[in-house]
Amino acid sequence: MRTSSNARRWAASTGVTALLLVGLNGVGNAMAEPEAVNTAAVAAAAPARFGQPNLYTSDVDKMLNFYKNALGFQVDFRFPATGTAAFGTVSKGDAYYITFTSFDTIKQNTPLKHIGKSTQKQSDVAVLFADVDAAFKKAKDAGAKVLMAPKNQPWGERQAYVADPEGNYVQISTHSDH
């Protein structure tokens, strides 16, 4: 887990977001506790992020571990801290975050009742690496399902595709100015 003050402020704001996401289901009177008030004050001071992919899953911990072990992300946040996870966040560097939320959490706390595992994929999560071949090997060795081995593309990037444990497509790629 991150230890810098910015990461702690970010994790605190994510904690508040997670509490809002899961509502008061299973949270009880946590918002009435003094520590929760302090967390909200820290969250207000955290730097703003303008977006991140959110992936739904049947097993948040499995996704956190996959992105950590297969793709080198850092686990920044898990809610709740113990028991079955409803929400979690990973990061790569200071600018790339992915959150994971369980299907059940979304179904219980939003009007999105048709969320669930799908075999129809319409998007991917792109993760950039200097060495696509090494990143692909690490993901494959960690159990990622191989969709496409590293390949040079005509637009100048080298890319590979794997699937995460939920079947989401993950593009392992270099950066190109195209």
Secondary structure, DSSP 8 states (H G I E B T S, - for coil): ---SHHHHHHHHHHHHHHHHHHTTTTTTTGGGSHHHHHHHHHHHHS-------EEEES-HHHHHHHHHHHH--EEEEEESSSSS-SEEEEEETTTEEEEEEEHHHHHHHSS-TT----S----EEEEE-S-HHHHHHHHHHTT-EEEEEEEE-TTS-EEEEEE-TT--EEEEE-----
